[in-house]
Amino acid sequence: MISLPSSEYSIAWICALAVEMTAARAMLDEEHEKPTDQDPTDDNNYCLGRIASYNIVIACLPAGVYGVTSAAVVGTRLRQTFKRLKYGLMVGIGGGAPHDETDIRLGDVVVSKPGRGSGGVIQFDFGKEHGNGSFKRVGSLNQPPEALLTALTYVETEHLMKGNRISELLESAFSQYPKLVPDLSYQGQHNDLLFHPEYDHCATATCEPCDRSRLVQRQPRQDTSPQVFKA
């Protein structure tokens, strides 16, 4: 593996969970050595590498310590070592993407963009949940930088014209890291279970003992490859 100074990295990819960091590492075209010039006050642990022509630094929140405060600390430490970062992206497993019209399934990708009075991502504690289950926003996060939004427009046109390469990239990652297949490959439509939002799930690791009468009935997809949605 090659070793580069911290000044060569321009994009930070922040994950909340170890499984998310694992998936991020599997997407790298090239993995680099650990930073040799890490700031002595920076307690983060990094994975460095390259995707296309961009040098990426991947960081994860401390094990078992989640939330906006932990993410802010990780982000602050990132800037102590990688002083020439241009962008920081939070990428991971979505806790939910409620939508009345879009049929989002297990394994799909949701990309946030500004719209409907929101900067893109809706932070749950920027609002109030009412007794009837509705959620009213009382604030919003700032929108992404303009450079990323213009890049998103270009990527969107590419997607409309050519589709996406997600399945191809996943197959490449699984061939390189076969141990990831049991946990990170598609689990089949029979495991893609969507329950009504007001249903209180059983306190177990899986939904096996949950009440199947509370499932949302959906038509099977003809194409089970991941799809990309805007939200």
LUMBALO-716502 format. One record per residue (C-alpha): residue in three letters; x, y, z. Coordinates in pm, whole numbers, padded with zeros to 5 digits, always signed. Example, Ala and Ser with C-alpha at 12.3 -4.5 7.8 and 13.67 -1.06 7.14 Angstrom:
BEGIN
ALA+01230-00450+00780
SER+01367-00106+00714
//
This chain:
BEGIN
MET+00000+00000+00000
ILE+00112+00353-00070
SER+00152+00625+00192
LEU+00044+00986+00133
PRO+00064+01294+00356
SER-00263+01410+00513
SER-00265+01716+00286
GLU-00341+01490-00012
TYR-00690+01400+00114
SER-00984+01620+00017
ILE-01298+01420+00106
ALA-01405+01276+00441
TRP-01651+00986+00461
ILE-01798+00958+00812
CYS-01981+00643+00928
ALA-02174+00573+01247
LEU-02137+00193+01258
ALA-01857-00057+01202
VAL-02061-00236+00931
GLU-02094+00095+00745
MET-01718+00152+00763
THR-01664-00202+00635
ALA-01884-00134+00332
ALA-01705+00197+00273
ARG-01363+00028+00275
ALA-01488-00235+00030
MET-01577+00045-00216
LEU-01223+00183-00229
ASP-01037+00134-00556
GLU-00713+00147-00360
GLU-00637+00139+00013
HIS-00357+00350+00161
GLU-00136+00326+00468
LYS-00244+00486+00795
PRO-00151+00856+00824
THR+00201+00911+00955
ASP+00139+01277+01039
GLN-00176+01238+01249
ASP-00221+01518+01500
PRO-00128+01394+01853
THR-00460+01527+01989
ASP-00662+01341+01722
ASP-00797+01016+01870
ASN-00985+00909+01555
ASN-00887+00592+01373
TYR-00883+00624+00996
CYS-00900+00417+00681
LEU-00744+00595+00384
GLY-00777+00522+00016
ARG-00878+00632-00331
ILE-01202+00624-00528
ALA-01147+00718-00894
SER-00919+01025-00875
TYR-01020+01131-00523
ASN-00827+01051-00206
ILE-01073+00962+00069
VAL-01041+00949+00447
ILE-01296+00725+00620
ALA-01374+00773+00988
CYS-01623+00601+01218
LEU-01789+00712+01541
PRO-01661+00543+01859
ALA-01815+00200+01920
GLY-02143+00235+02108
VAL-02126+00616+02115
TYR-02366+00768+01863
GLY-02552+01093+01805
VAL-02480+01443+01681
THR-02235+01523+01961
SER-02016+01224+01882
ALA-02030+01304+01510
ALA-01928+01664+01579
VAL-01628+01549+01785
VAL-01515+01311+01509
GLY-01553+01587+01251
THR-01354+01834+01460
ARG-01069+01584+01505
LEU-01070+01515+01131
ARG-00990+01878+01061
GLN-00700+01871+01307
THR-00514+01613+01096
PHE-00659+01660+00746
LYS-00642+02035+00710
ARG-00715+02046+00335
LEU-01048+01863+00339
LYS-01307+02017+00109
TYR-01613+01808+00189
GLY-01742+01577+00460
LEU-02012+01321+00380
MET-02221+01123+00629
VAL-02298+00793+00457
GLY-02461+00493+00616
ILE-02769+00281+00679
GLY-03084+00491+00681
GLY-03311+00467+00982
GLY-03607+00548+00761
ALA-03714+00728+00445
PRO-04089+00787+00477
HIS-04263+00863+00149
ASP-04622+00807+00038
GLU-04543+00779-00332
THR-04195+00620-00360
ASP-04155+00245-00320
ILE-03820+00224-00138
ARG-03692-00128-00071
LEU-03412-00300+00118
GLY-03077-00214-00042
ASP-03193+00097-00228
VAL-02990+00418-00211
VAL-03142+00748-00097
VAL-02960+01071-00184
SER-03071+01384-00002
LYS-03120+01712-00187
PRO-03279+02043-00081
GLY-03650+02089-00136
ARG-03987+02136+00034
GLY-03841+02375+00290
SER-03562+02134+00390
GLY-03186+02143+00334
GLY-03196+01775+00242
VAL-03159+01562+00555
ILE-03428+01597+00821
GLN-03288+01581+01173
PHE-03540+01411+01401
ASP-03480+01643+01699
PHE-03558+01946+01479
GLY-03928+01881+01521
LYS-04214+01755+01731
GLU-04395+01423+01713
HIS-04769+01453+01773
GLY-04996+01199+01937
ASN-05145+01089+01606
GLY-04799+00986+01481
SER-04743+01290+01260
PHE-04414+01480+01272
LYS-04389+01858+01239
ARG-04053+02017+01161
VAL-03959+02324+01363
GLY-03615+02377+01210
SER-03386+02253+00934
LEU-03024+02173+00861
ASN-02826+02380+00614
GLN-02810+02253+00256
PRO-02492+02101+00104
PRO-02236+02325-00070
GLU-02324+02443-00420
ALA-02035+02247-00573
LEU-02185+01921-00445
LEU-02533+02015-00565
THR-02408+02086-00918
ALA-02221+01754-00911
LEU-02543+01585-00798
THR-02725+01728-01099
TYR-02464+01580-01332
VAL-02478+01240-01159
GLU-02858+01250-01188
THR-02842+01303-01566
GLU-02592+01016-01595
HIS-02828+00795-01400
LEU-03126+00886-01619
MET-02931+00812-01937
LYS-02727+00508-01836
GLY-02866+00371-01509
ASN-02639+00293-01215
ARG-02345+00058-01163
ILE-02432-00041-00806
SER-02481-00411-00877
GLU-02156-00423-01075
LEU-01962-00250-00797
LEU-02110-00481-00533
GLU-02014-00790-00732
SER-01660-00656-00762
ALA-01642-00594-00386
PHE-01778-00941-00304
SER-01529-01109-00535
GLN-01247-00928-00357
TYR-01390-00978-00005
PRO-01603-01299-00013
LYS-01646-01296+00366
LEU-01877-00995+00324
VAL-02133-01191+00119
PRO-02339-01342+00407
ASP-02393-01009+00584
LEU-02384-00745+00309
SER-02534-00914+00003
TYR-02904-00886-00089
GLN-03114-01095+00151
GLY-03405-01163-00083
GLN-03756-01017-00105
HIS-03882-01259+00160
ASN-03663-01074+00413
ASP-03764-00727+00294
LEU-04039-00673+00549
LEU-04209-00334+00595
PHE-04433-00301+00899
HIS-04684-00026+00960
PRO-04503+00264+01134
GLU-04719+00252+01446
TYR-04644-00118+01508
ASP-04435-00179+01821
HIS-04183-00450+01726
CYS-04082-00741+01948
ALA-03758-00681+02139
THR-03553-00934+01942
ALA-03261-00922+01700
THR-03485-01009+01402
CYS-03849-00962+01306
GLU-03915-01338+01306
PRO-04160-01329+01602
CYS-04328-01003+01494
ASP-04696-00995+01396
ARG-04705-01054+01019
SER-05062-00920+01003
ARG-04911-00575+01060
LEU-04704-00589+00742
VAL-04758-00337+00463
GLN-04862-00538+00158
ARG-04641-00456-00141
GLN-04613-00601-00490
PRO-04289-00796-00558
ARG-04031-00612-00763
GLN-03943-00757-01101
ASP-03590-00615-01077
THR-03428-00659-00735
SER-03113-00461-00814
PRO-03066-00147-00599
GLN-03241+00167-00716
VAL-03151+00529-00640
PHE-03401+00780-00503
LYS-03394+01150-00421
ALA-03529+01267-00089
//
